[in-house]
Amino acid sequence: MEKRHIGFDILVHPDASGLADADKQLLQRARKALETAYAPYSGFKVGAAVLMDSGEVVIGNNQENASYPSGLCAERVAVFQAGARFPGEIIRSIAIVAKAPGKQLSAPAAPCGNCRQSIYEYEKKQGSPIRLLLQAAEGAVYECSSLSDLLPMGFDNSFL
């Protein structure tokens, strides 16, 4: 068996200026979504914008709860909403923007493990990669051509 690389192929853009207009707009939609996140406990706000194959954009933001395990991340809010509103339609890209209270983030926040697994499920279900654009409130944009770049040995239905 030949050696091969199985993950972490991430392109880092110094900022959003060099991105395609559609990518800039998707990041802007995610940035706008983070402003209405419900984060009264941590103050850490995240917005997500999902670009569907039809061009439709579905947004989500994190929703905290006093019973911490009951909250939901922005990525899953957006992806689950996209799956409910547009069943069977391909998800092309997800832009994720995060902002910490009183702190300038030097790099984007990546999706948590639960979100990676959830997005991975959609990627496998649709049989095509889901591209990710990650950015802090401003600054560098990390671009992943597939969720598999962040979860190279993902668990899927082939194990069941």
BELKARA-V462905 format. One record per pair of residues at least 24 apart in sequence whose C-alpha atoms are under 10 Angstrom apart, sorted by the first residue. I is the first residue (numbers start at 1). J is the second residue. D is the distance in Angstrom with one decimal. If there is no record, write none. Layout:
# BELKARA-V462905
i=I j=J d=D
i=I j=J d=D
This chain:
# BELKARA-V462905
i=5 j=152 d=9.3
i=6 j=148 d=8.3
i=6 j=149 d=7.6
i=6 j=150 d=9.9
i=6 j=151 d=9.2
i=6 j=152 d=5.6
i=6 j=153 d=7.8
i=7 j=146 d=9.5
i=7 j=147 d=9.4
i=7 j=148 d=6.6
i=7 j=149 d=4.5
i=7 j=150 d=6.6
i=7 j=151 d=7.1
i=7 j=152 d=4.8
i=7 j=153 d=8.2
i=8 j=144 d=8.1
i=8 j=145 d=9.9
i=8 j=146 d=9.6
i=8 j=147 d=9.5
i=8 j=148 d=8.1
i=8 j=149 d=4.5
i=8 j=150 d=5.8
i=8 j=151 d=8.2
i=8 j=152 d=7.5
i=9 j=143 d=8.7
i=9 j=144 d=6.6
i=9 j=145 d=7.7
i=9 j=146 d=8.7
i=9 j=148 d=9.1
i=9 j=149 d=5.6
i=9 j=150 d=8.3
i=9 j=152 d=9.9
i=10 j=132 d=9.5
i=10 j=133 d=9.9
i=10 j=141 d=10.0
i=10 j=142 d=6.4
i=10 j=143 d=5.7
i=10 j=144 d=4.9
i=10 j=145 d=7.5
i=10 j=146 d=9.3
i=10 j=149 d=7.2
i=10 j=150 d=8.7
i=11 j=133 d=9.6
i=11 j=141 d=8.3
i=11 j=142 d=5.8
i=11 j=143 d=5.0
i=11 j=144 d=6.5
i=11 j=145 d=8.6
i=12 j=133 d=9.7
i=12 j=134 d=9.5
i=12 j=140 d=6.7
i=12 j=141 d=5.8
i=12 j=142 d=4.6
i=12 j=143 d=6.2
i=12 j=144 d=9.0
i=13 j=135 d=9.8
i=13 j=139 d=8.7
i=13 j=140 d=5.5
i=13 j=141 d=5.1
i=13 j=142 d=6.3
i=13 j=143 d=7.6
i=14 j=139 d=6.5
i=14 j=140 d=4.4
i=14 j=141 d=6.5
i=14 j=142 d=8.7
i=15 j=135 d=8.6
i=15 j=138 d=7.4
i=15 j=139 d=4.9
i=15 j=140 d=4.3
i=15 j=141 d=5.6
i=15 j=142 d=9.0
i=16 j=133 d=9.9
i=16 j=135 d=8.8
i=16 j=138 d=8.4
i=16 j=139 d=7.4
i=16 j=140 d=7.1
i=16 j=141 d=6.2
i=16 j=142 d=9.6
i=17 j=139 d=9.9
i=17 j=140 d=9.9
i=17 j=141 d=9.7
i=18 j=141 d=10.0
i=19 j=141 d=9.1
i=22 j=51 d=9.5
i=22 j=55 d=9.7
i=23 j=51 d=9.5
i=23 j=93 d=8.7
i=23 j=94 d=9.5
i=23 j=95 d=8.0
i=23 j=133 d=7.9
i=24 j=95 d=9.3
i=24 j=133 d=9.7
i=25 j=49 d=9.6
i=25 j=95 d=9.5
i=26 j=50 d=7.7
i=26 j=51 d=7.3
i=26 j=57 d=7.9
i=26 j=58 d=9.8
i=26 j=59 d=9.5
i=26 j=93 d=8.6
i=26 j=94 d=7.8
i=26 j=95 d=6.0
i=26 j=96 d=9.0
i=26 j=133 d=8.7
i=27 j=94 d=8.6
i=27 j=95 d=5.3
i=27 j=96 d=7.0
i=27 j=97 d=7.0
i=27 j=133 d=7.4
i=27 j=134 d=8.2
i=27 j=135 d=7.9
i=27 j=137 d=9.9
i=27 j=141 d=9.4
i=28 j=95 d=8.7
i=28 j=96 d=9.7
i=28 j=97 d=8.8
i=29 j=57 d=8.4
i=29 j=58 d=9.0
i=29 j=59 d=7.3
i=29 j=60 d=9.7
i=29 j=95 d=8.2
i=29 j=96 d=9.4
i=29 j=97 d=9.3
i=30 j=57 d=9.9
i=30 j=58 d=9.5
i=30 j=59 d=6.8
i=30 j=60 d=7.8
i=30 j=61 d=8.2
i=30 j=74 d=9.4
i=30 j=78 d=10.0
i=30 j=94 d=8.8
i=30 j=95 d=6.1
i=30 j=96 d=5.9
i=30 j=97 d=5.8
i=30 j=98 d=8.9
i=30 j=134 d=9.8
i=30 j=135 d=9.6
i=31 j=59 d=10.0
i=31 j=61 d=9.6
i=31 j=95 d=8.9
i=31 j=96 d=7.9
i=31 j=97 d=5.7
i=31 j=98 d=7.8
i=31 j=99 d=9.0
i=31 j=135 d=9.1
i=31 j=136 d=9.1
i=31 j=137 d=7.2
i=31 j=138 d=9.3
i=32 j=59 d=9.2
i=32 j=60 d=10.0
i=32 j=61 d=9.5
i=32 j=97 d=9.1
i=33 j=59 d=6.5
i=33 j=60 d=6.4
i=33 j=61 d=5.9
i=33 j=62 d=9.2
i=33 j=74 d=8.9
i=33 j=96 d=9.6
i=33 j=97 d=8.8
i=34 j=59 d=9.4
i=34 j=60 d=8.0
i=34 j=61 d=5.6
i=34 j=62 d=7.7
i=34 j=74 d=8.3
i=34 j=96 d=9.0
i=34 j=97 d=7.1
i=34 j=98 d=7.1
i=34 j=99 d=7.8
i=34 j=137 d=9.4
i=35 j=61 d=8.5
i=35 j=98 d=9.8
i=35 j=99 d=9.1
i=36 j=60 d=9.4
i=36 j=61 d=7.3
i=36 j=62 d=8.9
i=36 j=63 d=9.6
i=37 j=61 d=5.0
i=37 j=62 d=5.4
i=37 j=63 d=6.3
i=37 j=64 d=8.5
i=37 j=73 d=9.7
i=37 j=74 d=8.2
i=38 j=62 d=6.2
i=38 j=63 d=4.8
i=38 j=64 d=5.9
i=38 j=65 d=8.5
i=38 j=71 d=9.5
i=38 j=72 d=10.0
i=39 j=63 d=6.3
i=39 j=64 d=5.3
i=39 j=65 d=8.1
i=39 j=71 d=9.5
i=40 j=64 d=7.2
i=40 j=65 d=8.4
i=40 j=66 d=8.9
i=41 j=65 d=8.0
i=41 j=66 d=7.5
i=41 j=68 d=9.2
i=42 j=100 d=8.6
i=42 j=101 d=8.1
i=43 j=99 d=8.5
i=43 j=100 d=6.7
i=43 j=101 d=5.6
i=43 j=102 d=9.2
i=44 j=98 d=7.4
i=44 j=99 d=6.0
i=44 j=100 d=4.6
i=44 j=101 d=6.1
i=44 j=102 d=9.7
i=44 j=103 d=9.9
i=45 j=73 d=9.5
i=45 j=74 d=8.7
i=45 j=97 d=8.4
i=45 j=98 d=5.7
i=45 j=99 d=5.3
i=45 j=100 d=6.5
i=45 j=101 d=8.2
i=45 j=137 d=9.7
i=46 j=73 d=7.6
i=46 j=74 d=5.9
i=46 j=75 d=8.3
i=46 j=96 d=7.0
i=46 j=97 d=5.7
i=46 j=98 d=4.3
i=46 j=99 d=6.4
i=46 j=100 d=8.8
i=46 j=109 d=8.9
i=46 j=111 d=9.9
i=46 j=136 d=9.2
i=46 j=137 d=9.4
i=47 j=73 d=8.8
i=47 j=74 d=5.6
i=47 j=75 d=7.5
i=47 j=77 d=9.6
i=47 j=78 d=8.8
i=47 j=95 d=8.1
i=47 j=96 d=5.8
i=47 j=97 d=5.3
i=47 j=98 d=6.5
i=47 j=99 d=8.9
i=48 j=73 d=9.2
i=48 j=74 d=5.6
i=48 j=75 d=5.6
i=48 j=76 d=8.8
i=48 j=77 d=8.3
i=48 j=78 d=6.3
i=48 j=79 d=8.8
i=48 j=94 d=6.7
i=48 j=95 d=5.5
i=48 j=96 d=4.5
i=48 j=97 d=6.5
i=48 j=98 d=8.9
i=48 j=133 d=9.7
i=48 j=134 d=9.4
i=49 j=74 d=8.8
i=49 j=75 d=8.1
i=49 j=77 d=9.9
i=49 j=78 d=6.6
i=49 j=79 d=8.7
i=49 j=82 d=9.8
i=49 j=93 d=8.2
i=49 j=94 d=5.6
i=49 j=95 d=5.2
i=49 j=96 d=6.7
i=49 j=97 d=8.9
i=49 j=133 d=9.7
i=50 j=75 d=8.6
i=50 j=78 d=6.5
i=50 j=79 d=6.8
i=50 j=81 d=9.5
i=50 j=82 d=7.4
i=50 j=91 d=6.9
i=50 j=92 d=7.6
i=50 j=93 d=5.8
i=50 j=94 d=4.4
i=50 j=95 d=6.6
i=50 j=96 d=8.9
i=50 j=130 d=9.6
i=50 j=131 d=9.8
i=50 j=132 d=9.4
i=51 j=79 d=9.8
i=51 j=82 d=9.0
i=51 j=90 d=8.9
i=51 j=91 d=6.1
i=51 j=92 d=5.6
i=51 j=93 d=5.1
i=51 j=94 d=6.2
i=51 j=95 d=8.3
i=51 j=130 d=9.5
i=51 j=131 d=9.6
i=52 j=82 d=7.9
i=52 j=83 d=9.9
i=52 j=86 d=8.4
i=52 j=89 d=6.9
i=52 j=90 d=5.9
i=52 j=91 d=4.6
i=52 j=92 d=5.5
i=52 j=93 d=7.3
i=52 j=94 d=9.0
i=53 j=86 d=9.9
i=53 j=89 d=6.6
i=53 j=90 d=5.2
i=53 j=91 d=6.0
i=53 j=92 d=5.8
i=53 j=93 d=8.9
i=54 j=86 d=9.6
i=54 j=89 d=7.9
i=54 j=90 d=8.2
i=54 j=91 d=9.1
i=54 j=92 d=9.3
i=55 j=91 d=9.6
i=55 j=92 d=9.0
i=56 j=82 d=9.4
i=56 j=86 d=9.3
i=56 j=91 d=9.7
i=57 j=82 d=8.5
i=57 j=91 d=9.6
i=57 j=93 d=9.6
i=57 j=94 d=9.4
i=58 j=82 d=6.0
i=58 j=83 d=9.8
i=58 j=85 d=8.9
i=58 j=86 d=9.7
i=58 j=94 d=9.3
i=59 j=94 d=9.4
i=59 j=95 d=9.4
i=59 j=96 d=9.9
i=60 j=96 d=9.5
i=61 j=96 d=9.3
i=61 j=97 d=9.5
i=61 j=98 d=9.7
i=62 j=98 d=9.9
i=72 j=114 d=9.9
i=72 j=115 d=9.4
i=73 j=111 d=8.6
i=73 j=112 d=8.4
i=73 j=114 d=8.9
i=73 j=115 d=7.3
i=74 j=98 d=9.6
i=74 j=111 d=9.1
i=74 j=115 d=8.8
i=75 j=111 d=7.3
i=75 j=112 d=9.2
i=75 j=114 d=9.7
i=75 j=115 d=6.3
i=75 j=116 d=8.8
i=75 j=118 d=8.8
i=75 j=119 d=8.1
i=76 j=111 d=9.5
i=76 j=114 d=8.5
i=76 j=115 d=5.9
i=76 j=116 d=9.1
i=76 j=117 d=9.9
i=76 j=118 d=6.9
i=76 j=119 d=7.6
i=77 j=115 d=9.6
i=79 j=115 d=9.3
i=79 j=118 d=8.2
i=79 j=119 d=7.2
i=79 j=122 d=8.3
i=80 j=118 d=8.8
i=80 j=119 d=9.2
i=80 j=122 d=9.4
i=83 j=122 d=8.5
i=88 j=122 d=9.9
i=88 j=125 d=9.0
i=88 j=126 d=7.5
i=89 j=126 d=8.0
i=90 j=122 d=8.8
i=90 j=123 d=8.7
i=90 j=125 d=9.4
i=90 j=126 d=6.2
i=90 j=127 d=8.9
i=90 j=128 d=7.9
i=90 j=129 d=9.4
i=90 j=130 d=8.7
i=91 j=119 d=9.7
i=91 j=122 d=8.0
i=91 j=123 d=8.0
i=91 j=126 d=8.0
i=91 j=128 d=8.6
i=91 j=129 d=8.4
i=91 j=130 d=6.2
i=91 j=131 d=8.6
i=92 j=123 d=9.4
i=92 j=128 d=8.4
i=92 j=129 d=7.4
i=92 j=130 d=5.3
i=92 j=131 d=6.2
i=92 j=132 d=8.9
i=92 j=145 d=10.0
i=92 j=146 d=9.7
i=93 j=129 d=8.6
i=93 j=130 d=5.4
i=93 j=131 d=4.5
i=93 j=132 d=5.7
i=93 j=133 d=7.5
i=93 j=144 d=9.6
i=93 j=145 d=8.8
i=93 j=146 d=8.9
i=93 j=147 d=9.9
i=94 j=119 d=9.5
i=94 j=130 d=7.2
i=94 j=131 d=6.3
i=94 j=132 d=5.0
i=94 j=133 d=6.2
i=94 j=134 d=8.4
i=94 j=144 d=9.9
i=94 j=147 d=9.8
i=95 j=131 d=8.5
i=95 j=132 d=5.8
i=95 j=133 d=4.6
i=95 j=134 d=5.9
i=95 j=135 d=7.9
i=95 j=141 d=9.7
i=95 j=142 d=9.9
i=95 j=143 d=9.3
i=96 j=132 d=7.6
i=96 j=133 d=6.2
i=96 j=134 d=5.0
i=96 j=135 d=6.4
i=96 j=136 d=8.3
i=96 j=137 d=9.9
i=96 j=141 d=9.8
i=96 j=142 d=9.9
i=97 j=133 d=8.4
i=97 j=134 d=6.0
i=97 j=135 d=4.9
i=97 j=136 d=5.4
i=97 j=137 d=6.2
i=97 j=138 d=8.5
i=97 j=141 d=9.5
i=98 j=134 d=8.4
i=98 j=135 d=6.8
i=98 j=136 d=4.9
i=98 j=137 d=5.9
i=98 j=138 d=9.1
i=99 j=135 d=9.2
i=99 j=136 d=6.0
i=99 j=137 d=5.3
i=99 j=138 d=8.9
i=100 j=136 d=8.7
i=100 j=137 d=8.5
i=104 j=136 d=8.3
i=104 j=137 d=8.1
i=104 j=138 d=9.0
i=104 j=139 d=9.9
i=105 j=135 d=9.3
i=105 j=136 d=6.1
i=105 j=137 d=7.6
i=105 j=138 d=8.5
i=105 j=139 d=8.8
i=106 j=135 d=9.6
i=106 j=136 d=7.4
i=106 j=137 d=9.6
i=106 j=138 d=9.1
i=106 j=139 d=7.7
i=106 j=140 d=8.2
i=107 j=134 d=8.8
i=107 j=135 d=7.1
i=107 j=136 d=6.1
i=107 j=137 d=9.4
i=107 j=138 d=9.1
i=107 j=139 d=7.7
i=107 j=140 d=6.7
i=107 j=141 d=8.3
i=107 j=142 d=8.5
i=108 j=133 d=9.4
i=108 j=134 d=5.6
i=108 j=135 d=4.5
i=108 j=136 d=4.4
i=108 j=137 d=8.2
i=108 j=138 d=8.8
i=108 j=139 d=8.5
i=108 j=140 d=7.4
i=108 j=141 d=7.2
i=108 j=142 d=7.2
i=109 j=134 d=7.1
i=109 j=135 d=7.2
i=109 j=136 d=6.7
i=109 j=142 d=9.7
i=110 j=134 d=6.9
i=110 j=135 d=8.8
i=110 j=136 d=9.7
i=110 j=142 d=9.2
i=110 j=150 d=8.6
i=111 j=147 d=9.8
i=111 j=150 d=8.7
i=113 j=150 d=9.4
i=113 j=151 d=8.6
i=116 j=147 d=7.0
i=116 j=148 d=8.7
i=116 j=150 d=7.3
i=116 j=151 d=6.7
i=116 j=154 d=8.8
i=117 j=147 d=8.9
i=117 j=148 d=9.7
i=117 j=150 d=9.8
i=117 j=151 d=7.7
i=117 j=154 d=7.1
i=117 j=155 d=7.6
i=117 j=156 d=8.8
i=118 j=147 d=10.0
i=119 j=146 d=9.9
i=119 j=147 d=7.0
i=119 j=148 d=9.4
i=119 j=151 d=9.9
i=120 j=146 d=8.9
i=120 j=147 d=6.1
i=120 j=148 d=7.0
i=120 j=150 d=9.4
i=120 j=151 d=7.7
i=120 j=152 d=9.9
i=120 j=154 d=7.2
i=120 j=155 d=8.4
i=120 j=156 d=8.1
i=121 j=147 d=9.7
i=121 j=154 d=8.9
i=121 j=155 d=8.5
i=121 j=156 d=6.8
i=121 j=157 d=8.7
i=122 j=147 d=9.7
i=123 j=147 d=7.4
i=123 j=148 d=8.6
i=124 j=148 d=9.7
i=124 j=154 d=9.9
i=124 j=156 d=7.6
i=124 j=157 d=8.8
i=125 j=156 d=9.5
i=125 j=157 d=9.4
